[in-house]
């Protein structure tokens, strides 16, 4: 543990200030914190799975649609491009409207565009849908860490 100076140890009226860790241990976790922990954990897991699906989607799309290497790489690049744009846009949105609404909207984007990806009729639609997934992943990222 970090040593505190005597000035930092005394609070208002000479009372000792408590650290965040001490307050957390004293208060404990309520049902709200456990729900938030579970929900955020599941969203992080889903986000990770979505990113890991890239390799499978690219390979299967190449097999099914006989894609050239350019299009195979473009499917993956669309997700990462969407993440960059999503981080910027959702970061601004979160600053204005709050982290939780930005997080919820990011999860909705990942869900909606992820499902829509399975209905893509051609590689151009797949690229657009995967870009939307990337937007959502980028939206979850800046809102997730403060939660």
C-alpha positions in Angstrom: 0.0 0.0 0.0 1.1 3.5 -0.7 2.1 5.6 2.3 0.1 8.7 2.9 1.5 12.0 4.2 0.2 13.2 7.5 -1.6 16.1 5.7 -3.4 13.6 3.4 -4.4 11.4 6.2 -6.4 14.0 8.0 -9.7 15.1 6.4 -12.2 17.8 7.5 -11.8 18.7 11.1 -8.7 16.5 11.5 -10.7 13.3 10.8 -8.8 10.6 8.8 -9.7 10.4 5.1 -10.6 6.9 3.8 -9.2 5.5 0.5 -11.5 4.3 -2.2 -10.5 0.7 -1.4 -11.4 1.2 2.2 -14.8 2.7 1.3 -15.4 -0.1 -1.2 -14.7 -2.8 1.4 -16.8 -1.0 4.0 -19.8 -0.6 1.8 -19.6 -3.9 -0.1 -21.3 -4.7 -3.4 -25.0 -4.3 -3.8 -27.2 -6.2 -6.3 -26.7 -3.3 -8.7 -22.9 -3.7 -8.8 -23.2 -7.4 -9.3 -25.7 -7.0 -12.1 -23.5 -4.3 -13.7 -20.5 -6.6 -13.3 -22.3 -9.5 -14.9 -23.8 -7.4 -17.8 -20.6 -5.7 -18.6 -18.7 -9.0 -18.4 -21.1 -10.7 -20.8 -20.8 -7.7 -23.2 -17.0 -7.9 -23.1 -17.2 -11.6 -23.9 -19.6 -11.0 -26.8 -17.4 -8.2 -28.1 -14.4 -10.6 -28.0 -16.3 -13.3 -29.7 -17.4 -10.9 -32.4 -13.8 -9.9 -33.1 -12.7 -13.5 -33.1 -15.4 -14.4 -35.7 -13.5 -12.3 -38.2 -11.2 -15.1 -39.2 -14.1 -17.5 -39.7 -16.3 -15.1 -41.6 -13.5 -14.1 -44.0 -12.6 -17.8 -44.8 -16.3 -18.8 -45.2 -17.2 -15.8 -47.3 -14.2 -16.5 -49.5 -15.2 -20.1 -50.0 -18.9 -19.4 -50.6 -18.5 -16.3 -52.9 -15.1 -17.2 -54.4 -13.6 -13.9 -53.2 -10.3 -12.4 -54.3 -7.8 -11.7 -51.5 -8.7 -8.0 -51.7 -12.3 -8.6 -50.6 -11.4 -11.1 -48.0 -9.1 -8.5 -46.4 -11.7 -5.8 -46.8 -14.3 -7.7 -44.7 -11.8 -7.7 -41.8 -10.7 -4.2 -42.5 -14.3 -2.9 -42.4 -14.6 -4.0 -38.7 -11.4 -2.3 -37.7 -12.3 0.8 -39.7 -15.7 0.9 -38.0 -14.0 0.6 -34.6 -11.9 3.7 -35.2 -14.9 5.7 -36.3 -17.1 4.2 -33.5 -14.6 5.2 -30.8 -14.5 8.8 -32.0 -18.3 9.1 -32.5 -19.4 7.2 -29.5 -16.8 8.9 -27.3 -18.3 12.3 -28.2 -21.8 10.9 -27.7 -20.8 9.5 -24.3 -19.4 12.8 -23.2 -22.6 14.5 -24.0 -25.3 11.9 -23.0 -23.5 9.6 -20.6 -21.5 6.4 -20.7 -24.4 4.1 -20.1 -26.5 5.3 -23.0 -23.4 5.1 -25.3 -22.7 1.6 -24.0 -26.2 0.4 -24.6 -26.3 1.9 -28.1 -22.9 0.2 -28.9 -24.3 -3.1 -27.8 -27.4 -2.6 -29.9 -25.2 -1.8 -32.9 -23.1 -5.0 -32.4 -26.2 -7.1 -32.0 -28.2 -5.7 -34.9 -25.3 -5.5 -37.4 -24.0 -8.9 -36.2 -27.3 -10.5 -37.0 -27.7 -8.6 -40.2 -24.3 -9.9 -41.3 -25.7 -13.4 -41.4 -28.2 -12.2 -44.0 -25.8 -10.5 -46.3 -26.4 -11.5 -49.9 -23.1 -10.4 -51.3 -19.7 -9.2 -50.2 -20.6 -5.5 -50.4 -23.5 -6.0 -48.0 -21.2 -8.0 -45.7 -18.6 -5.2 -45.7 -21.3 -2.7 -44.7 -22.7 -4.9 -42.0 -19.3 -5.7 -40.6 -18.5 -1.9 -40.6 -21.6 -1.5 -38.5 -20.4 -4.2 -36.1 -17.1 -2.3 -35.8 -19.0 1.0 -35.1 -20.7 -0.8 -32.2 -17.5 -2.4 -30.9 -15.9 1.1 -31.1 -18.9 2.5 -29.2 -18.6 -0.1 -26.4 -14.9 0.5 -25.9 -14.9 4.1 -24.6 -18.1 3.7 -22.6 -17.1 0.3 -21.1 -13.8 1.1 -19.3 -15.3 3.8 -16.9 -18.2 1.5 -16.0 
